[in-house]
Amino acid sequence: MEYNSQRPALIISEYGRHVQRMVEETMKIEDRSERNARAKYIISVMGQLNPHLRDVNDFKHKLWDHLFIISDFKLDVDSPYPIPSRESFNTKPEKLKYPSNHIKFKHYGKIIEKVINKVSSMEDGEDKSTLTHTIAYNLKKAYLTWNRDSVQDEVIINDMKKLSDGKLTMEDGSKLAFVPENVSQNYSQQQGKKFNRNRNKSKNFKRKFGGSN
């Protein structure tokens, strides 16, 4: 009896061992026209085994690339697409450049900092004053989203002053608009709903398929 552990490793397991053997046998064929015909037949079989690839752009191109990969790039046939090389698949992708911007107050986020910088560059006037109050309200709302305790308006105003390098200020004793209590509880409620959904799914699964509680 022959075991899989004694056989050559599958290069692309999705196509199975039969396709790999077909490719190996095709490589032994000396007549080029017959090799080409056999390669086209193998491509049709590969497409039937992986119908989900039909939704991928350049479906046929991908199948031909897989054919050459399975042959270890040794199959000599006429391809309707550029024949890939081993080096083209061994090229490492470039590293992604992650943003390294420092966020002064993480609970406010980076977007609000960009808004503050934009408003800070505006000329003094009614529009700037209105936007300043709007920013302060959103800072307060963001603060209460992640901190369930109450916060004094002076703290928010001082944070806005720090974020704008002193360019956005409000008069002493200014009061910000009231933030509904459900905003401060929003995050915890979402987490609670998520936990309940997962718990109910687990109960339904056990009820349907059995299992200990």
C-alpha positions in Angstrom: 0.0 0.0 0.0 1.3 3.5 -0.9 0.8 6.2 1.6 0.6 10.0 0.9 3.6 10.5 3.1 5.6 8.4 0.6 4.4 10.4 -2.4 5.7 13.8 -3.6 4.2 16.7 -1.8 1.2 18.5 -3.5 2.3 21.8 -4.9 -1.2 23.3 -5.0 -3.4 21.1 -2.8 -6.7 22.6 -4.1 -6.3 20.8 -7.4 -5.5 17.4 -5.9 -3.0 14.7 -6.7 -4.7 13.6 -10.0 -4.1 17.0 -11.6 -0.5 17.0 -10.4 0.0 13.6 -12.0 -1.6 14.7 -15.2 0.8 17.6 -15.4 3.8 15.3 -14.7 2.7 13.0 -17.5 2.2 15.9 -19.8 5.8 17.0 -19.3 6.9 13.6 -20.6 5.1 14.0 -23.9 7.7 14.7 -26.7 5.3 16.0 -29.3 4.7 19.7 -28.7 1.2 19.8 -30.3 0.0 16.9 -28.1 1.5 18.6 -25.1 -0.4 21.8 -25.9 -3.7 19.8 -26.3 -3.1 18.0 -23.0 -2.3 21.3 -21.3 -5.6 22.9 -22.5 -7.5 19.8 -21.2 -5.9 20.1 -17.8 -6.8 23.8 -17.7 -10.5 22.8 -18.2 -10.3 20.3 -15.4 -8.7 22.8 -13.1 -11.5 25.2 -13.8 -14.2 22.6 -13.0 -12.4 21.7 -9.7 -12.3 25.4 -8.6 -15.5 27.1 -9.9 -15.1 29.9 -7.4 -12.2 31.2 -9.4 -14.6 32.2 -12.1 -15.5 35.3 -10.0 -11.8 36.3 -10.1 -10.5 38.7 -12.7 -8.4 37.1 -15.4 -9.8 33.6 -14.5 -8.0 31.8 -17.3 -4.8 33.7 -16.7 -4.7 32.5 -13.1 -5.4 28.9 -14.1 -2.4 29.0 -16.5 -0.2 30.4 -13.9 -1.2 27.6 -11.5 -0.5 25.1 -14.2 3.1 26.3 -14.5 3.5 26.4 -10.8 2.4 22.8 -10.5 4.9 21.8 -13.1 7.6 23.6 -11.1 7.9 26.0 -14.1 9.3 23.1 -16.3 6.3 22.6 -18.6 7.1 23.7 -22.1 3.8 24.6 -23.8 2.3 27.5 -25.7 0.4 29.7 -23.3 -2.1 32.4 -24.3 -0.5 34.5 -21.5 3.0 35.5 -20.6 4.7 32.5 -19.0 5.6 33.3 -15.4 9.0 32.7 -13.9 9.9 31.3 -10.5 11.4 34.7 -9.5 8.2 36.5 -10.2 6.4 34.5 -7.5 9.3 34.7 -5.0 9.4 38.4 -5.0 8.5 39.8 -1.5 5.9 42.5 -1.4 6.9 45.9 -0.2 6.3 46.6 3.4 3.2 48.7 4.2 3.9 52.1 5.6 1.8 52.5 8.7 1.0 56.0 10.0 3.4 57.0 12.7 1.6 60.2 13.7 1.5 60.8 17.4 -2.0 61.3 18.8 -2.0 63.6 21.8 -5.3 62.4 23.2 -6.2 58.9 22.0 -9.7 59.1 23.3 -10.4 62.0 20.9 -8.9 60.4 17.9 -6.8 61.7 15.0 -9.7 63.1 12.8 -10.7 65.7 15.4 -7.1 66.8 15.5 -7.1 67.4 11.8 -10.4 69.4 12.1 -8.9 71.5 14.9 -5.8 72.3 12.8 -8.1 73.3 9.9 -10.3 75.6 12.1 -7.2 77.1 13.8 -6.0 78.5 10.5 -9.2 80.4 9.9 -9.6 84.1 10.5 -11.3 85.2 13.6 -15.0 85.7 13.2 -18.5 84.2 13.7 -17.8 81.1 11.6 -14.7 80.2 13.6 -16.4 80.8 16.9 -19.3 78.6 15.9 -17.0 75.8 14.8 -15.0 76.1 18.0 -18.1 75.5 20.1 -19.0 72.6 17.8 -15.5 71.1 18.2 -15.7 71.4 22.0 -19.1 69.6 22.1 -17.7 66.8 20.0 -14.7 66.5 22.2 -17.0 66.2 25.2 -19.1 63.6 23.5 -16.0 61.6 22.5 -14.6 61.9 26.1 -17.9 60.5 27.5 -18.0 57.7 25.0 -14.9 56.2 26.4 -15.1 57.5 30.0 -18.3 56.7 31.7 -17.7 59.3 34.5 -18.8 62.9 34.0 -16.4 65.5 32.9 -16.2 69.2 33.6 -16.5 71.6 30.7 -13.2 73.3 31.8 -11.3 70.1 31.1 -12.7 69.8 27.6 -11.9 73.5 26.8 -8.4 73.1 28.2 -7.8 70.0 26.1 -9.0 71.8 23.0 -6.6 74.7 23.8 -3.8 72.2 24.0 -4.7 70.5 20.8 -4.8 73.8 18.9 -1.6 75.1 20.5 -3.7 77.9 22.1 -5.4 79.0 18.9 -8.9 77.8 19.8 -10.1 79.2 23.1 -13.4 80.0 24.8 -14.3 82.5 27.4 -13.9 81.6 31.1 -17.1 80.0 32.5 -18.3 78.9 29.1 -20.8 76.0 29.2 -20.9 73.3 26.6 -24.1 71.7 25.3 -25.5 68.8 27.3 -24.5 65.4 26.2 -27.2 62.7 26.6 -26.4 60.0 29.1 -26.9 57.2 26.6 -23.8 58.5 24.7 -21.6 57.7 27.7 -23.2 54.3 28.0 -23.1 53.6 24.2 -19.9 51.6 24.2 -20.8 49.3 27.2 -24.3 48.7 25.8 -22.8 47.6 22.4 -20.5 45.2 24.2 -23.4 43.9 26.2 -25.5 43.3 23.1 -22.6 41.5 21.4 -22.1 39.2 24.4 -25.9 38.4 24.5 -25.9 37.6 20.8 -23.0 35.2 21.1 -24.5 33.6 24.2 -27.8 33.1 22.4 -26.1 31.6 19.4 -24.3 29.1 21.6 -27.5 28.1 23.4 -29.3 27.6 20.0 -26.4 25.5 18.7 -26.4 23.3 21.8 -30.2 22.9 21.6 -30.1 21.9 18.0 -27.0 19.7 17.9 -26.8 18.6 21.6 -24.0 19.1 24.1 -23.6 19.9 27.7 -24.6 23.2 29.1 
